[in-house]
Amino acid sequence: MTQPHPRLVAQSRIDTPLGPLTAAATDLGLAGLWFDDQAHHPGPLAVPADARHPVLAAATSAVSAYFNGDAEPLRQVALDLHGTPFQLAVWRALQALPRGATATYGQIAAGVGSPAAVRAAGAAIGRNPVSILVPCHRVLGKGGALTGYAGGLHRKQALLQAEGIVAG
C-alpha cells in the first residue's frame, strides 16, 4: 500500500459532480485530495476511513462549498502539504489565485522567483496533492491554452467553466 507520506491518520471519500475524490489527512491538516483516475494518485492508503475526522469533515464541506460557488472554500481547511521547497512555493502561489482568475505557468514560475523554471513549475503544479482546493486547474498555457491537468483536461475545463472562465 502506497502513502504520500507516513503521517496520514485518516481518509474518506467525497462525491463530486466530476467524480469521487479520496481525501487524506494528518493530525495537522489535509494532505491529499485526488480524483480516482488522477495522475500521481498514491493508490490505496493504509489508513482507516473516518469521514468524521475534523480535517476530512472540513474538506468535505469545502469541496461542497466550491461546487456551490463559494469563492474561498480553502479557508475552511487546514493543509499539511509535503513536497520540496520549490513545490511548496508553487502550491502557495496557486492558493493565492482567486476563483475566476487564471495564471500561466510562466507567471507562476516568475511569482516564486524562478522565471526560467517554467517546466519545473509545471511539474510542481502537476504534482499538487490537493485537487480543487489548491487550484492548479487555474493555470493555463501561454495565450490561455488549456494544457495539463492531472485529473484530466475534461475536469479542468469543467472547473474553469464553473468559475466563469472560458479557456482553450
Backbone torsions as a table, in degrees:
resi	resn	phi	psi	omega
1	MET	NA	133.2	-177.1
2	THR	-97.2	145.9	175.1
3	GLN	-134.6	145.8	176.0
4	PRO	-65.5	-35.9	172.7
5	HIS	-159.4	160.3	-167.7
6	PRO	-75.5	-5.0	-175.8
7	ARG	-94.8	10.1	178.5
8	LEU	-63.0	139.2	-178.8
9	VAL	-120.7	-19.3	-177.9
10	ALA	-159.8	158.2	176.1
11	GLN	-141.0	161.9	174.7
12	SER	-155.0	168.3	177.3
13	ARG	-108.5	140.7	178.2
14	ILE	-126.9	121.6	176.5
15	ASP	-82.8	136.3	177.5
16	THR	-134.5	165.4	175.2
17	PRO	-62.1	-17.2	-178.7
18	LEU	-105.1	10.7	179.8
19	GLY	114.9	164.8	-177.2
20	PRO	-71.8	150.9	175.8
21	LEU	-118.0	148.7	167.8
22	THR	-103.6	126.0	176.8
23	ALA	-107.2	140.4	179.9
24	ALA	-131.8	137.6	-176.4
25	ALA	-126.9	150.5	165.0
26	THR	-104.6	-179.1	175.1
27	ASP	-68.2	-16.5	-176.3
28	LEU	-97.7	-23.1	-178.0
29	GLY	167.5	-174.3	179.4
30	LEU	-73.8	124.7	-177.5
31	ALA	-108.9	-17.9	-178.9
32	GLY	-158.4	147.3	176.0
33	LEU	-153.5	99.4	-170.8
34	TRP	-123.7	139.8	167.6
35	PHE	-70.0	151.9	-176.4
36	ASP	-54.5	-43.1	-175.1
37	ASP	-102.1	19.6	-177.0
38	GLN	-71.2	142.8	172.1
39	ALA	-61.6	144.5	178.9
40	HIS	69.1	15.9	172.8
41	HIS	-63.7	135.0	-176.2
42	PRO	-74.8	-7.7	-176.6
43	GLY	83.9	-166.9	-178.2
44	PRO	-57.6	136.6	-179.4
45	LEU	-101.2	136.6	-178.6
46	ALA	-89.9	53.1	177.5
47	VAL	-138.0	154.0	-177.1
48	PRO	-68.8	151.7	172.4
49	ALA	-80.4	130.0	179.7
50	ASP	-155.7	85.2	-178.5
51	ALA	-64.8	-16.1	179.3
52	ARG	-87.4	-7.2	176.6
53	HIS	-54.4	134.1	-173.9
54	PRO	-55.1	-40.1	179.8
55	VAL	-66.9	-42.3	-178.1
56	LEU	-71.8	-36.2	175.1
57	ALA	-63.9	-40.2	177.5
58	ALA	-65.7	-39.8	178.4
59	ALA	-64.0	-42.1	178.1
60	THR	-61.3	-43.9	177.9
61	SER	-63.6	-41.0	-178.6
62	ALA	-67.1	-40.7	178.6
63	VAL	-65.1	-42.5	177.1
64	SER	-61.0	-44.8	178.6
65	ALA	-60.9	-41.5	178.3
66	TYR	-57.5	-50.3	-177.5
67	PHE	-70.3	-14.1	174.2
68	ASN	-94.4	6.4	174.4
69	GLY	95.1	6.9	178.6
70	ASP	-61.7	132.2	-176.5
71	ALA	-70.4	-33.3	-172.9
72	GLU	-136.0	61.2	-177.8
73	PRO	-68.0	-20.3	-177.6
74	LEU	-62.4	-29.7	-179.2
75	ARG	-56.7	-20.4	-177.4
76	GLN	-81.6	-8.7	-169.5
77	VAL	-127.8	126.5	171.2
78	ALA	-75.4	139.8	178.6
79	LEU	-109.3	149.5	172.2
80	ASP	-135.7	76.4	-176.1
81	LEU	-87.0	141.2	180.0
82	HIS	-125.5	127.1	178.9
83	GLY	-173.9	-172.3	176.3
84	THR	-72.1	163.2	176.1
85	PRO	-55.5	-38.6	178.6
86	PHE	-66.4	-45.1	177.9
87	GLN	-59.1	-45.7	-179.7
88	LEU	-60.7	-39.2	177.6
89	ALA	-64.3	-42.5	178.6
90	VAL	-64.4	-44.2	-178.9
91	TRP	-65.5	-33.7	174.3
92	ARG	-65.8	-39.7	178.1
93	ALA	-62.7	-38.4	177.6
94	LEU	-62.6	-40.6	-179.1
95	GLN	-64.1	-21.7	179.5
96	ALA	-81.6	-10.9	179.4
97	LEU	-79.8	113.8	-179.2
98	PRO	-74.2	159.7	176.3
99	ARG	-53.0	133.8	178.6
100	GLY	88.7	-4.8	178.9
101	ALA	-107.4	155.3	175.8
102	THR	-133.0	166.3	173.8
103	ALA	-144.1	162.2	174.1
104	THR	-95.6	164.9	176.3
105	TYR	-58.7	-39.8	178.6
106	GLY	-63.1	-40.1	178.0
107	GLN	-65.5	-39.3	178.0
108	ILE	-64.5	-46.3	179.4
109	ALA	-58.6	-46.3	179.4
110	ALA	-64.1	-38.6	-178.4
111	GLY	-64.9	-23.9	177.6
112	VAL	-99.8	12.7	174.3
113	GLY	85.3	14.9	-179.4
114	SER	-133.3	68.2	-174.3
115	PRO	-59.3	-24.1	179.1
116	ALA	-85.4	-6.5	-174.1
117	ALA	-96.7	44.8	-177.4
118	VAL	-62.6	-44.2	179.7
119	ARG	-65.9	-39.8	178.1
120	ALA	-65.1	-39.0	176.4
121	ALA	-63.2	-42.3	177.5
122	GLY	-60.8	-40.7	178.4
123	ALA	-65.6	-40.8	178.6
124	ALA	-65.4	-41.0	178.3
125	ILE	-62.0	-42.3	178.8
126	GLY	-65.0	-23.8	179.6
127	ARG	-95.1	4.9	178.3
128	ASN	-51.8	120.9	-176.6
129	PRO	-84.7	-6.2	-176.1
130	VAL	-122.7	87.7	179.4
131	SER	-58.7	152.8	174.7
132	ILE	67.7	-57.9	-175.0
133	LEU	-73.5	-30.7	166.7
134	VAL	-104.3	96.2	-159.8
135	PRO	-76.5	70.1	176.6
136	CYS	-66.4	-19.0	178.5
137	HIS	-66.3	-14.6	-179.6
138	ARG	-85.2	3.2	-179.7
139	VAL	-99.7	126.3	-176.6
140	LEU	-117.5	162.3	175.1
141	GLY	-74.9	175.5	178.5
142	LYS	-53.9	137.2	178.6
143	GLY	72.9	13.1	177.8
144	GLY	84.1	16.4	-179.4
145	ALA	-67.0	139.3	177.3
146	LEU	-81.8	100.9	-177.3
147	THR	-130.8	148.0	171.0
148	GLY	49.3	127.1	169.0
149	TYR	-165.3	121.3	-175.9
150	ALA	-60.1	-26.3	179.1
151	GLY	-86.7	0.1	180.0
152	GLY	104.6	138.8	-178.1
153	LEU	-61.8	-31.1	178.5
154	HIS	-62.6	-36.3	177.8
155	ARG	-73.3	-41.3	178.5
156	LYS	-58.0	-46.9	-179.6
157	GLN	-62.5	-42.4	179.1
158	ALA	-64.2	-40.7	179.0
159	LEU	-65.2	-43.6	178.5
160	LEU	-63.9	-43.6	178.8
161	GLN	-62.2	-38.2	178.3
162	ALA	-63.0	-23.9	178.5
163	GLU	-95.7	4.2	179.1
164	GLY	81.2	20.2	-179.3
165	ILE	-103.9	127.7	174.7
166	VAL	-103.6	119.9	-177.6
167	ALA	-129.4	160.0	175.8
168	GLY	90.9	NA	NA
